[in-house]
Amino acid sequence: MGTVEVDAFEFCRRKEARSGEADVASMARLATETLDSSGKLQWAVQGGADGRGHPLMQLQVQGDVKLHCQRCLAPMDFHIDSQVDVIIAADDASADVLDEQLLDEPVEVIVGSTAFDLLLLVEDEALLALPPAPRHEVCGAPAKPVDAPEKKESPFAVLGKLKR
Ligand SMILES: [Zn+2]
């Protein structure tokens, strides 16, 4: 489990930048959501401020993961290519206020800390980027109705064969 901890507020104030590569396997939640935990994410975070002076992190996440096509159930490659601006709030109360103020703006608001794990932010964004019902763009699903299950051999028949 890797972490990339920074002081979120200092990071933004000093307009620092960090980037790196993270194994999908090292991100437990993302690994669960994907078909296998192969693959890597490339990420970059740039600190700064928004027009009103709020601490801001500009996050980029890219990488390939494997998902299950919900139609044909075969594996499919999915390319994550995501960018988001994240306002860093000082605490829960100001996060709520900022959420209200910035409702119409394409930013996310999260509570920062002095030991802020950038990789958790990367993982959150990757999870948000996953489609809720992944499907091949050109799906090779056979044209059989889903509600007609294939005839399966009875488990007892299999047992019978084993005994012989
Ligand atoms: Zn498919």
Boltz pocket constraint, residues with backbone or C-beta under 6 A from the ligand:
constraints:
  - pocket:
      binder: B
      contacts: [[A, 69], [A, 70], [A, 71], [A, 72], [A, 73], [A, 74], [A, 135], [A, 136], [A, 138], [A, 139], [A, 140], [A, 141]]
      max_distance: 6.0
